Amino acid sequence: MSMWHKNLTRRGAVTMAAAVAVALAAAGCGDGGSTPLPGKAGGEKVDQSVYDAAPVASDAEIPAGSTMDAIRKRGYLTVGGSLDAPLLSQQNPVSGQIEGFDADMAKLLAKYIIGKPEVKTVTIGTQTREAMLQAKSVDAVFQTYTITPQRATQVAFAGPYLTSGLAVAVRKDETGIKSVKDLAGKTVIVGANTPAVTALPTAAPGSKQVAFATDPQAVQALLQKRGDAYVQDFTLLASGAKANPGMKVVGEPFTTEAYGIGLNREDAQFKEFVNNWLRKIQADGTWGKVWKSTLGSVVEGDAPTPPAIGSVEGS
């Protein structure tokens, strides 16, 4: 499980047992296009022009009898994912749309295969992902799925398509801290027993740590000026900044956790197809536009360089 998922559970998200029950019931949510409403409920809006300009695979790239051919004939992509992950994959309670980086990436893959961004999302728990892929209950999993060699013995990973890791958040009006290098000698808020506790002494020599048991407590401590910065997993900080306009994320993660698109391990053809699609949307700027409109909406600076395909053991 990724750090983000562990912390999301602590923040009072839907319990894992409920997620598994929903998954086993295969409750799907249709989700074509991307027209989220303004507000804090979901991700930021990805402009329709991004979908209009997104690539579509040629007939030659979709051989008869392939997984891609079956998806195209079906008319939608079935994705294992989440409905409660802000800026990644969260269902807007007003519009019903599923919004965020993972959700929009899934829609773009559907557009590439089918010609339109038709996705049905099945909510699954982290412990059921491998079984769902092996049973072909879903075509792919977009769920901050950390690539590991052990998991790669059970499923295939396309990508990595996103990297996370420890990052730095500060108050909105802070201008003197741009990255972890600026934390030397500062008072830094951390989550108790998180990787930040051991990583900071090397990354920011002389920094003083103030630990809090939960993420909400740490965020409030930052806003109350009980520390100069808060170091935590990037995706969790982005979620916190979405809900708390008084904070922002600065710089890029200074440790690395690579996320992959989970696929059936026996389908090497589909993995190659998805990797080729990723290379295309990285090269034409689509990936960067989606990042800026979702995770990047609470981060200062330009979109990061996308991770190199196949660059992580297990991918």
Secondary structure, 3 states (H helix, E strand, C coil): CCHHHHHHHHCCCCCHHHHHHHHHCCCEEECCCCCCCCCCCCCCCCCHHHHHHCCCCCHHHCCCCCHHHHHHHHCCEEEEECCEECCCEEECCCCCCEECHHHHHHHHHHHHHHCCCCEEEEECCHHHHHHHHHCCCCCEEEEEEECCCCHHHCEEEEEEEEEECEEEEEECCCCCCCCHHHHCCCEEEEECCCHHHHHHHHHCCCCEEEEECCHHHHHHHHHCCCCCEEEEEHHHHHHHHHHCCCEEEECCCCCCEEEEEEEECCCHHHHHHHHHHHHHHHHCCHHHHHHHHCHHHHECCCCCCCCCCCCCCCC
